[in-house]
Amino acid sequence: MLQTEILESLQQLPDSLQQEVLHYIEFLKTRYAQPKAETPKKRRAAGALKGKIIMADDFDAPLEDFKEYM
């Protein structure tokens, strides 16, 4: 059986290499893990901020500070 072969081979390795095998196994688990179900993003509704943003009537009028440049 494959698991038995893996365990036997692992036991023959020195501790430092066994640690590397463990790190590789953890890497494989994270790389090939099932992706978590993402929560669907809420779509923005058109006009949701209507009336909350106010623009001054003289928005496009030249500023007093720049009169000498005009």
N, C-alpha and C positions, 0 to 999 in steps of 0.2 A: 504494500500500500504506500502511496506517495507520502503521507504524513509520517509514517515510520521511517522512510528513507531520509526525509528532511531532518527529523529528530536525531537520527543516528549520525548524519553528516554534521549537524550542528554541535553535537556533543564532542566531536573530534577536533573542533576548532578551539583555539585559545580564547580566553575570556574577552580580550579586546575585539576579536573578530566576531564573537557572538553578539557583542554590543552593537557592532556595525550592522549585523544581520537584523537585529531588532529595530534599529533606526530605519533600515530599508523597508521592513515590513510596515512600520508606521507611516512611512512616506507613501507606500502603495495604497494603504487603507485610505489615506486622505485624498490621494489623487483620483482614485476610482470609486470613492464614496458616492452614494446616490445624492444628487443635488436636492437641497431642501426645497420644499414647495414655497415659491415666492408668493407673497400676498399681492394680489392685483392692485396696481396703482389706480387711484381714483382719477377719473378724467375731470378736467376743469370744465365748468359750465360757463358758457358765454353769458356775459352780463352779470356775473356773480358780484362784481364790485361796483355796479352801477349806483351812482349817487354818493359813493364814498370818496371819490377823487374829484377835487374841485380845482379848476384852472382859472386863474384871474382873468378878467375881461381884457386887461391890458398886457397880456402875456407877451405878445409880439412887439409891443411898443419899445422904442429905444430906451435904454437906461440913462438916467441923468448923469451918471459917472462918465459916460462915453460921448457926451454932447460935443465936447471940444474936438473929438476925432472925426465927427461926421460933417 
